Amino acid sequence: MSLASWNDGPSRDAILGYLARITEEGGPEHVPAAERIAVFDNDGTLWCEKPAYIQALFILSRLGEQAAGDPDLAARPVVQALLRGDLAAAAAAGGEQEMTAVLLDTHAGLTTDEFDAAALHWLEAFRHPRFGVPFSGLAYAPMLELMETLRAHGFRVFIVTGGGVDFVRAIGARLYGIEPDDMVGSAIRARFERRDGRVVLVRTAAMLGSPNEGEPKVESIHAHIGRRPIVAVGNSAGDREMLEYAHTGDRASLCLVLDHDDEEREYAYGGEAVTNPDAEPILTTAGHFGWTVVSMRRDWSRVFP
Amino acid sequence: MSLASWNDGPSRDAILGYLARITEEGGPEHVPAAERIAVFDNDGTLWCEKPAYIQALFILSRLGEQAAGDPDLAARPVVQALLRGDLAAAAAAGGEQEMTAVLLDTHAGLTTDEFDAAALHWLEAFRHPRFGVPFSGLAYAPMLELMETLRAHGFRVFIVTGGGVDFVRAIGARLYGIEPDDMVGSAIRARFERRDGRVVLVRTAAMLGSPNEGEPKVESIHAHIGRRPIVAVGNSAGDREMLEYAHTGDRASLCLVLDHDDEEREYAYGGEAVTNPDAEPILTTAGHFGWTVVSMRRDWSRVFP
């Protein structure tokens, strides 16, 4: 697949020029196939993250079911605020810690198989509130083409997400053609158990390590992938360190930052520091390092498949 | 590559029969390609682990260098016992905890790149005390053939080792044709740092999670691979849970246990519970579950490449 949904222009040129340089046999910037590692952020980089993270909607849907069957849970101010979608009020009601505990608890006790089934079941019914499409309609067509083009040039392509890795894994093969072992993300600890003679993994309410944003993205890339990537693609301040990691390796690198500047076809919020309001906006960082900023409005001839 | 180093007999039949059943299009036990996941233990399963774990020799070599330059370190009884190779005395001198701390500290402060270089440098010079061969001569030829045969049948092949994953990664591609991202093991936490404007990862003296033996092997398979394997190969009690995980899935599985019963060509210690003397010997467990026991002596026409 070529980059059919990419308009002619500097972003497309930067991608194709880079690939030509690092795959040129005997060329000065040639990179052996084993080192062709590409990492993509997920939310807002590979699929739409507005008006809310899709996984957050899934978790809140489960919380609503739990509250419907549990008056004590439903009566808690933090839960009521969460179910109204008012995160600020939820944090004020219970503090970040209680809010996080409530959210982590939504799928505790399920086996990993049960969680996969629950995620898939919810995702099958989900329709985007503005676009009316199922989840498979929310992946960015130009990014699917970019991943395919990288694979055609000998790359292994990984997702490195701040989202819950088990959630993305449930649909990653269908959405992106990426198998579960090529996804890295925030993770819930799943505990070994024998049930009726069968080994299962049971989700706890505890995280395994830190939320996978910022520096932890680099540490998790080492822990899971074991090599420094040469291509990194992101869209928020939480991707900065991962992009810097690719940028400061010995090999020629390609760092892309997606600018959401397309109110008409998607959303316009590219200047925001999505996860941490105090962080330097990623578009500013991209300017410092000379990373390629991909404008959704100008560089993409279509957004969704 | 066929299973050229496997003698005709029940083990070879079990492997080939299994592969025929699960790859038969439309057959009752057919497994889709995406679910063809194979996991191999490393030490004693893929390469020789006697007279000592090769990684242990590497760590002790470094400890010897450190002690040579640091009289205080050299004077500690736990260090003296370790450098004599007397683990029991070392544990008695300082307790398991102090011994572990000394060993974990040997490569703390190195960047991951520096560690890789140190491991490779040591491994290039290493010769096996009995066989006189370099590390590449210690992989089991029949296991290399088995991995290749699995790949030819659409499998993705992973190493799930109790050893330090960064050590195995340094040589895994050359030894086994397995890239770093397909290796799971015990891990040291590597911390994000910027040095001279460059992002590096610096090894700490702390483990990331538990030692990867027993139940943690199953938990780390979920964390890294995200699917239940259908083929599992091991040789010690530390592999039991991983083998059980494959055995108790919905798909037809193949569980192999290597019996080291060949004093002449390698070593004879298959009945031992290597890492935990209180654990049930894996050959006993294999009998309970009906797993295929591979006899090095009878089933392999050659051991080393």
Interface residues (C-beta under 8 A of the other chain):
Chain A: A34 I37 T112 R156 F158 V165 D166 R169 A173 E179 P180 D181 D182 M183 A187 R189 A190 R191 F192 R194 G197 R198 V199 L201 L208 G209 E215 P216 V218 E219 H222 A223 H224 I225 G226 R227 E241 E244 Y245 H247 T248
Chain B: A34 I37 T112 R156 F158 V165 D166 R169 A173 E179 P180 D181 D182 M183 A187 R189 A190 R191 F192 R194 G197 R198 V199 L201 L208 G209 E215 P216 V218 E219 H222 A223 H224 I225 G226 R227 E241 E244 Y245 H247 T248
